[in-house]
């Protein structure tokens, strides 16, 4: 067993957050919903929407029976609303292929719409206690520092990185599943991207990055996401109007929330193309 295992697992047992999708009674559906919602979205923003989602749709079948527009409406302001469409499509696939039960097999999870390698591994691990390499941003950062001796991992997962993570994975399935979520929590709470709290880290004495004197990241420049004036902001404004309306919306209401015509037209067409909005026969717009 790696020297990292015991202190990280002991720290997690004492410091883990009480999150609904981690509780013993959480369903695999709750875990899948949380994983889609948590992509590029902080836990604090996800918590109320996750609760509302599970109250309305406690099973995949409940969501699959609703129009896709209702999923988009319930998604609210979480951002990246195409995730709502993917979750709806995954629910339909679960009903059609797996009798309404979230599959426990990694390959079957990976075959669901909108489920990639990370999400499949996370659900198999967190919902079913399976042994898989789970590499989200937090885990990658923890391993890059403790094992690789660098401040930040490469921008995309490398083969070497995946192999190193696999070597660190405990042999026992249940322990491996706990290790996956423990390293994720360590990255979220202690080994953060900026201002890491090394004084609180359970493996500070074993950390290669700390031993090297905390060398600064020297890789390719990281992209900094902007918001004001972007197509993402425009799409969000337009979608908010559709989401808050009880029925179809006249174009004039969309024009009122975004004055720049060319950008508004482009973004509205993009929403329609992505399946997040539909244009009705009357020339109005609505959720699908």
C-alpha positions, 0 to 999 in steps of 0.5 A: 500500500502506498504511504499516501493511502492511510493518512489521506483516508484517515483525513477524509474520515474526519474532514469529509463534507456532508453532501447528499450524493455521498450519504449511504442512502443516496441512490445511484441516480442521485450520484449520476445527477450530481456528477453532471451538475458538478462539471465546471460548477461549484458545490454550493450552486449545485446543492439546491438544484440537486435537491429540487431535481431529486424531489421532482424526478427521484428516478430516471423514469420520472425525468424520461417521461417529461419533455426535454424543456422541463429539464432545461427549465429545472436546470436554472442558472447552473450554466452549460445547460446542454448538460440538462439535455444530456441528463435527460437523454441519459435518463431515457437510455437508462429506461430503454436499456436498463429497466430504469436502473442506473447500470453498475458496469463502467462500459454500460455507464460510458455508453449513456448519452453525455457520460464520458470516461470520468463520469462513468468511473466516478459513478461506478466508484461512488455509487457502486464501490467499484475500483476505477481511476477517477481523475477530476481536476482536484484529484489530478492536482493532488497527484501532480503535487504529491507524486509528480512534484509539479504545481499543476497537471497538464491541461489534458489527461496524459497516458502517463498520468493515468498509469501513475494514478492506476498504480496508486489505486488500492487493490481492495474495491471499497478502499479504492472507491474511498481513495477516489473520493478522498483525494477529490475532497483533499483537492477541493478543501486543502490542496486547492489551485490557489493558496493551498493550505499545506499546513493542514495537509495530511500528506505534506511530509510526503509531498514531492512538490513541497519537498522541491520548494513549491516550484511555480507552474511553467507549462503552457498558459492556462485559459482564463474564462471571460463572461461579460459580453460573450456568447455564453452570456448572451445565450444565458440571457436569452435562455433565462427569458424562455425558462421563466416564461409559461409559454412561447416568447415573442422575439421582442422580449428576447431583443429587450434583453440583448441589444446587439443584433448580430450576436443575438441572432447568432446565439438564438440560432445556436440555442435552436441548433443545440436543442435548447430552444425551438422556433414555433410556427407563429415565429415565437420561441420556446423551450423544447 
